[in-house]
């Protein structure tokens, strides 16, 4: 029997997140041409906004990438920038080594494709001895507007996610792995902490699990193309989190339960509601006067809060 050794290499990158818009491909047809033009212009602005001490690369949807290289070819070539798309350029090459990067929109497939990928992973896991409870059959039920913890911040998902929390965790973990692959094209392991590559991530799904890869989001910024700022996004998140914690507290008090981090999140998960990050929990219980300050320290959490 062989031995599996898990090593996380330090990547010298600085990840900056713009979560207020989804930046999807949009639908085909003339009715979405204005949207596509706006997206192309913003993608170019994002590319222009990167630090100039290194050359740049941009990863986006294939239709956007092809049009950028047609409509903005001269400027892109003058910048020495490289443009690629999901499905071809997020893995398996070193052409973007040492470059600052823009990831404009994430890879998000149709429900049918998601179901197919999940069922393939499920069959493999079950054949390897995984418990069926950990791999329920695919369920087409979805939920809109979920707030998902990315670690230090909760981000509202602008796409429908599976309502089943187990399937949702799998989907977000799969998405995070794709984002990590894309970030890896900059080859941050070969850079230095004094001179990291900047990775600007616009839109897409919430990114859950970066810490497992030795990465973290360093800064949240306003999306220039969005009406919602980071502050207003956080206020909306706070209002949603406040309603969730009140629901949990009332239910726990009704059965004589203790108001703890694990107790609140245990109830929320059982009710198929997004959990609270330690930061959100600590702030809310202080603001709402639910427990004494000395009892507010979260007891830790084992799984990502989805």
Protein Blocks (a to p, Z undefined) as FASTA:
>chain_A
ZZdddddddddddddddfkbgoinbjadjklmmmmmmmmmmmmmmmmmpcfkbccddddd
fklmmmmmmmmmmmmmmnopacddehjlmgoiaklgoiacddehiadddfklmmmmmmmm
mmmmmmnopafklmccddfbdcehiacdehjaccddfbdcdfblklmmmmmmmmmmmmmm
mmmmnommlmcfklccddddeehjddehklmnopacfbdcddfkbmbdfklmmmmmmmmm
mmmmmmmmmmmmmnopacdfklmmmmmmmnopacddfklmmmmmmmnomacfklmpcgbj
fbdcZZ
